[in-house]
Amino acid sequence: MEKYVLPMTVSGKPYPDGKERRLIYFKVRYNRFRDLCTSLENVVTDKEEWAECQAVLCLPENYGKTGEKTPLILACHGAGSTVNEEKNYAGGILAALPCIDNGYAALDIDGTAPHGRSMGCPEHVFALYQAYKYAIKHYDLTEKVLLYGGSMGGQTATNFACTYPSVSLALGLFFPRMNIKSFEADGHFCLGTWDKTTPDKSGISTHDRVVENFHLEGGEWNYENIVGFEPYNNRSFTNAKGEKVVMLPCPIKIWHGTADTVVDPVVSREYVKAVRRGGCFGDLRLIEGVGHSVLPVMTEELRIWFNRFV
């Protein structure tokens, strides 16, 4: 389904500039059990369980007019957003609209669990890859992609880059959730999503969503199910000085407000430090007094950051 409409937020309000854009909604199939660590000793549990996921692609006004492939952003929404064709919800694409107005295309998918939320889990990353393959097959888009993620979408975007490094150019993240388990940094306690056990308005806690999305039997923590899908501990090791080192496959820049109480900015600071120790470019832009929200200056600087790689 292709249409020119006002992209809507989950609150039912259009993006502030009131501009219609070219949205293409489609669905992809994915195997929920592909490559998951669900096998037990001497027990074969390999199986297929096919599911369907909504996706949305937004093309710029100059698409097909430049004679070159259009650069593609995978714009991963956070836990408070979603993609919905009937309501014109555009997920993470909203944060990428200034990029789209400057010649980029952007793609996002709905959540891969009944509650529709993205938790950066394996099946969500696999579904995003299926949507990416569909997009580059049917539209004149670059095969190598830029990755944006906001909040929990930061975990999705980073996990995608680590799972598919050959197609990932760079990461640009807003206040990303990079740790499922809590950790200590310089005597500071950094809360993880696993430890958020208070139910939200829907009656479900973040902890329970992690249990569901990572197939944690009986609600018990099983690190094998998380391996490769928790950015702070992914592609990482501890060096001789006892410092965390992350071998990220592409450059990263993070924007984070110092007054954020949803995701502690210390998490971003420690992650960028760990990335730099691994020899990869990492940059952190702390915005004084800002909470867990997107500002125009962030979306404009995201465009400038992505321009370095196209």
Solvent accessible surface area in square Angstrom, and as a share of the most:
residue,aa,sasa,rsa
1,M,136,0.61
2,E,80,0.36
3,K,49,0.21
4,Y,135,0.51
5,V,25,0.14
6,L,59,0.29
7,P,0,0.00
8,M,40,0.18
9,T,37,0.21
10,V,67,0.39
11,S,81,0.52
12,G,41,0.39
13,K,135,0.57
14,P,57,0.36
15,Y,48,0.18
16,P,123,0.77
17,D,78,0.40
18,G,46,0.44
19,K,71,0.30
20,E,101,0.45
21,R,11,0.04
22,R,55,0.20
23,L,0,0.00
24,I,8,0.04
25,Y,2,0.01
26,F,21,0.09
27,K,118,0.50
28,V,12,0.07
29,R,138,0.50
30,Y,6,0.02
31,N,25,0.13
32,R,50,0.18
33,F,35,0.14
34,R,83,0.30
35,D,106,0.55
36,L,27,0.13
37,C,67,0.40
38,T,40,0.23
39,S,63,0.40
40,L,125,0.62
41,E,153,0.69
42,N,149,0.76
43,V,75,0.43
44,V,130,0.75
45,T,42,0.24
46,D,121,0.63
47,K,116,0.49
48,E,120,0.54
49,E,73,0.33
50,W,121,0.42
51,A,26,0.20
52,E,111,0.50
53,C,4,0.03
54,Q,25,0.11
55,A,0,0.00
56,V,0,0.00
57,L,0,0.00
58,C,0,0.00
59,L,4,0.02
60,P,6,0.04
61,E,131,0.59
62,N,60,0.31
63,Y,42,0.16
64,G,61,0.58
65,K,159,0.67
66,T,80,0.47
67,G,79,0.76
68,E,127,0.57
69,K,111,0.47
70,T,10,0.06
71,P,28,0.18
72,L,1,0.00
73,I,0,0.00
74,L,0,0.00
75,A,0,0.00
76,C,2,0.01
77,H,4,0.02
78,G,12,0.12
79,A,26,0.20
80,G,59,0.57
81,S,28,0.18
82,T,32,0.19
83,V,3,0.02
84,N,51,0.26
85,E,45,0.20
86,E,164,0.73
87,K,116,0.49
88,N,32,0.17
89,Y,30,0.11
90,A,0,0.00
91,G,5,0.05
92,G,6,0.06
93,I,0,0.00
94,L,25,0.13
95,A,12,0.09
96,A,0,0.00
97,L,0,0.00
98,P,28,0.17
99,C,0,0.00
100,I,3,0.02
101,D,68,0.35
102,N,83,0.43
103,G,12,0.12
104,Y,5,0.02
105,A,0,0.00
106,A,0,0.00
107,L,0,0.00
108,D,1,0.01
109,I,1,0.00
110,D,30,0.15
111,G,9,0.09
112,T,10,0.06
113,A,15,0.12
114,P,131,0.82
115,H,44,0.20
116,G,13,0.12
117,R,72,0.26
118,S,1,0.01
119,M,2,0.01
120,G,0,0.00
121,C,1,0.00
122,P,5,0.03
123,E,2,0.01
124,H,3,0.01
125,V,0,0.00
126,F,7,0.03
127,A,0,0.00
128,L,1,0.00
129,Y,44,0.17
130,Q,49,0.22
131,A,0,0.00
132,Y,5,0.02
133,K,84,0.36
134,Y,75,0.29
135,A,0,0.00
136,I,42,0.22
137,K,162,0.69
138,H,96,0.43
139,Y,43,0.17
140,D,67,0.35
141,L,2,0.01
142,T,36,0.21
143,E,111,0.50
144,K,104,0.44
145,V,0,0.00
146,L,1,0.01
147,L,0,0.00
148,Y,8,0.03
149,G,0,0.00
150,G,6,0.06
151,S,18,0.11
152,M,10,0.04
153,G,0,0.00
154,G,0,0.00
155,Q,2,0.01
156,T,0,0.00
157,A,0,0.00
158,T,0,0.00
159,N,0,0.00
160,F,0,0.00
161,A,0,0.00
162,C,11,0.07
163,T,47,0.27
164,Y,26,0.10
165,P,53,0.33
166,S,84,0.54
167,V,24,0.14
168,S,12,0.08
169,L,52,0.26
170,A,0,0.00
171,L,0,0.00
172,G,0,0.00
173,L,0,0.00
174,F,0,0.00
175,F,12,0.05
176,P,0,0.00
177,R,6,0.02
178,M,0,0.00
179,N,1,0.00
180,I,1,0.00
181,K,76,0.32
182,S,29,0.19
183,F,30,0.13
184,E,115,0.52
185,A,7,0.06
186,D,119,0.62
187,G,74,0.71
188,H,76,0.34
189,F,111,0.46
190,C,0,0.00
191,L,72,0.36
192,G,0,0.00
193,T,4,0.02
194,W,30,0.11
195,D,59,0.31
196,K,50,0.21
197,T,85,0.49
198,T,114,0.66
199,P,79,0.50
200,D,55,0.29
201,K,214,0.91
202,S,74,0.47
203,G,51,0.49
204,I,64,0.32
205,S,4,0.03
206,T,36,0.21
207,H,33,0.15
208,D,71,0.37
209,R,8,0.03
210,V,2,0.01
211,V,29,0.17
212,E,65,0.29
213,N,4,0.02
214,F,4,0.02
215,H,33,0.15
216,L,6,0.03
217,E,149,0.67
218,G,77,0.74
219,G,27,0.26
220,E,123,0.55
221,W,67,0.23
222,N,62,0.32
223,Y,97,0.37
224,E,106,0.48
225,N,16,0.08
226,I,0,0.00
227,V,77,0.44
228,G,23,0.22
229,F,24,0.10
230,E,2,0.01
231,P,1,0.00
232,Y,22,0.08
233,N,52,0.26
234,N,13,0.07
235,R,101,0.37
236,S,35,0.22
237,F,108,0.45
238,T,90,0.52
239,N,43,0.22
240,A,115,0.89
241,K,168,0.71
242,G,57,0.55
243,E,58,0.26
244,K,42,0.18
245,V,6,0.03
246,V,1,0.00
247,M,94,0.42
248,L,10,0.05
249,P,46,0.29
250,C,6,0.03
251,P,35,0.22
252,I,0,0.00
253,K,28,0.12
254,I,0,0.00
255,W,0,0.00
256,H,0,0.00
257,G,2,0.02
258,T,48,0.28
259,A,51,0.39
260,D,8,0.04
261,T,131,0.76
262,V,70,0.40
263,V,2,0.01
264,D,36,0.19
265,P,21,0.13
266,V,19,0.11
267,V,0,0.00
268,S,0,0.00
269,R,80,0.29
270,E,19,0.08
271,Y,1,0.00
272,V,4,0.02
273,K,74,0.31
274,A,0,0.00
275,V,0,0.00
276,R,132,0.48
277,R,93,0.34
278,G,17,0.16
279,G,72,0.69
280,C,24,0.14
281,F,97,0.40
282,G,3,0.03
283,D,39,0.20
284,L,37,0.18
285,R,81,0.30
286,L,84,0.42
287,I,19,0.10
288,E,150,0.67
289,G,57,0.55
290,V,24,0.14
291,G,24,0.23
292,H,56,0.25
293,S,53,0.34
294,V,67,0.38
295,L,56,0.28
296,P,112,0.70
297,V,62,0.35
298,M,2,0.01
299,T,9,0.05
300,E,69,0.31
301,E,35,0.16
302,L,0,0.00
303,R,47,0.17
304,I,91,0.46
305,W,6,0.02
306,F,0,0.00
307,N,63,0.32
308,R,152,0.56
309,F,56,0.23
310,V,100,0.58
